[in-house]
């Protein structure tokens, strides 16, 4: 039961979006504020740039940033060649424009708050290592207890009925 309670949400948050063609990103700044705050896990899918509209939230690599660095922002102005973006928690638009020179752009379709928080800091690897070891220990203890209960004469079965020993 504990395993199912752990694996069901994990499956929904990781495998199902992949099967639906969605990309996953973790918001690592406070620029989007309460709508998609730090630690939110956002799901995005590629849409044709011609389908973008003011008010859409997109995930992109800002100009002049490190390869692979991504940010999630709301589109506040748009023309055929570029988009102007702004974080919901920021009073001013971003200092850059996003060139729309690719045929598609990642548009956010869903945000799950706090789920990605362990990935947002320098302790992300340690956090996940400790969480994984803790979950593994809980599963191992549960499996061991179950195995011991099956071997003990007169032990209760999973249904709560004592076994009959002949």
C-alpha positions as CSV (number, residue, x, y, z in Angstrom):
1,X,0.0,0.0,0.0
2,X,2.8,2.4,0.9
3,X,4.6,1.5,-2.4
4,X,1.4,2.2,-4.4
5,X,0.9,5.6,-2.6
6,X,4.5,6.5,-3.5
7,X,4.6,5.2,-7.0
8,X,1.2,6.4,-8.3
9,X,2.0,10.2,-8.0
10,X,5.6,9.6,-9.2
11,X,4.2,7.8,-12.3
12,X,1.7,10.5,-13.0
13,X,4.3,13.3,-12.6
14,X,7.0,11.6,-14.7
15,X,5.8,9.0,-17.2
16,X,2.4,10.2,-18.2
17,X,3.6,13.7,-19.3
18,X,6.4,12.0,-21.4
19,X,3.8,9.8,-23.0
20,X,1.7,12.9,-23.8
21,X,4.7,14.6,-25.4
22,X,5.2,17.2,-22.7
23,X,8.6,18.5,-21.5
24,X,9.2,19.0,-17.8
25,X,11.0,22.0,-16.3
26,X,11.6,23.2,-12.7
27,X,11.2,26.9,-11.9
28,X,14.3,27.9,-10.1
29,X,13.7,31.6,-9.5
30,X,11.0,33.7,-7.9
31,X,10.3,35.7,-11.1
32,X,6.9,34.1,-11.7
33,X,5.8,34.6,-8.1
34,X,2.7,32.9,-6.9
35,X,1.5,31.7,-10.2
36,X,4.5,29.5,-10.8
37,X,6.8,30.1,-7.9
38,X,10.2,28.7,-7.2
39,X,10.1,24.9,-7.1
40,X,7.1,24.5,-9.3
41,X,7.2,21.7,-11.9
42,X,6.0,23.0,-15.2
43,X,4.9,21.0,-18.2
44,X,5.2,22.5,-21.6
45,X,4.7,21.3,-25.2
46,X,6.0,22.8,-28.4
47,X,3.6,25.0,-30.3
48,X,4.1,26.8,-33.6
49,X,5.3,30.3,-32.9
50,X,2.4,31.7,-34.9
51,X,0.1,30.2,-32.3
52,X,1.6,32.2,-29.4
53,X,-0.4,35.0,-27.9
54,X,0.1,37.7,-25.3
55,X,-0.5,36.1,-21.9
56,X,0.9,32.7,-22.8
57,X,3.6,31.4,-20.5
58,X,6.7,30.0,-22.3
59,X,9.9,28.3,-21.3
60,X,13.0,29.3,-23.2
61,X,16.8,29.9,-23.2
62,X,17.4,33.6,-22.6
63,X,19.7,35.4,-25.1
64,X,23.3,35.4,-24.1
65,X,22.9,32.7,-21.4
66,X,24.6,29.4,-20.8
67,X,23.4,26.5,-23.0
68,X,20.7,24.6,-21.3
69,X,19.7,27.5,-19.0
70,X,16.0,28.0,-19.2
71,X,13.5,30.4,-17.8
72,X,9.7,30.5,-17.6
73,X,8.0,33.8,-18.3
74,X,4.8,35.3,-19.5
75,X,4.6,36.9,-23.0
76,X,3.6,40.6,-22.6
77,X,4.2,41.7,-26.2
78,X,4.6,39.9,-29.4
79,X,5.3,40.5,-33.1
80,X,6.3,38.2,-35.9
81,X,10.1,38.2,-35.0
82,X,10.3,38.3,-31.2
83,X,8.4,38.2,-27.9
84,X,8.8,40.4,-24.9
85,X,8.5,38.5,-21.6
86,X,8.1,39.4,-18.0
87,X,7.9,37.4,-14.7
88,X,4.6,37.8,-13.0
89,X,6.3,38.9,-9.8
90,X,8.5,41.5,-11.6
91,X,7.4,45.1,-12.1
92,X,9.1,45.5,-15.4
93,X,9.6,43.4,-18.5
94,X,12.8,41.3,-18.9
95,X,15.8,43.2,-20.3
96,X,15.8,40.9,-23.4
97,X,13.5,39.9,-26.2
98,X,13.0,36.3,-27.2
99,X,13.7,35.8,-30.9
100,X,11.1,33.7,-32.6
101,X,13.4,32.2,-35.1
102,X,12.6,28.6,-34.6
103,X,9.4,27.0,-35.9
104,X,8.2,26.0,-32.4
105,X,8.3,27.4,-28.8
106,X,7.7,25.6,-25.5
107,X,4.4,26.8,-24.1
108,X,3.5,25.9,-20.5
109,X,0.3,24.0,-20.1
110,X,0.4,22.9,-16.5
111,X,2.3,23.9,-13.3
112,X,2.5,21.8,-10.1
113,X,3.6,23.9,-7.2
114,X,6.5,22.8,-4.9
115,X,7.1,19.4,-6.5
116,X,10.4,20.4,-8.1
117,X,11.7,22.3,-5.1
118,X,14.4,19.7,-4.3
119,X,15.9,20.5,-7.7
120,X,16.2,24.2,-7.1
121,X,19.3,24.5,-4.9
122,X,22.9,23.4,-4.6
123,X,21.8,20.6,-2.3
124,X,19.6,19.0,-5.0
125,X,21.7,15.9,-5.4
126,X,22.1,15.4,-1.7
127,X,18.4,16.0,-1.1
128,X,17.5,13.3,-3.6
129,X,20.1,10.9,-2.4
130,X,18.8,11.1,1.1
131,X,15.2,10.9,0.0
132,X,16.0,7.9,-2.2
133,X,17.9,6.1,0.6
134,X,15.0,6.9,3.1
135,X,12.4,5.5,0.7
136,X,14.5,2.5,0.0
137,X,14.9,1.9,3.8
138,X,11.2,2.1,4.4
139,X,10.5,-0.3,1.5
140,X,13.2,-2.7,2.7
141,X,11.8,-2.7,6.3
142,X,8.3,-3.2,5.1
143,X,9.3,-6.1,2.8
144,X,11.4,-7.7,5.7
145,X,8.5,-7.5,8.1
146,X,6.1,-9.0,5.6
147,X,8.5,-11.9,4.9
148,X,9.0,-12.5,8.6
149,X,5.2,-12.5,9.2
150,X,4.7,-15.2,6.6
151,X,7.3,-17.5,8.1
152,X,6.1,-17.3,11.7
153,X,3.8,-20.1,12.8
154,X,0.4,-18.7,13.8
155,X,1.2,-15.3,12.3
156,X,-1.7,-13.3,11.0
157,X,-2.2,-13.4,7.2
158,X,-2.6,-10.2,5.3
159,X,-6.4,-10.6,5.8
160,X,-6.1,-10.7,9.5
161,X,-7.1,-14.3,9.9
162,X,-4.7,-16.7,11.8
163,X,-3.3,-19.5,9.8
164,X,-4.3,-23.0,10.9
165,X,-1.4,-25.1,11.7
166,X,-2.0,-28.9,11.4
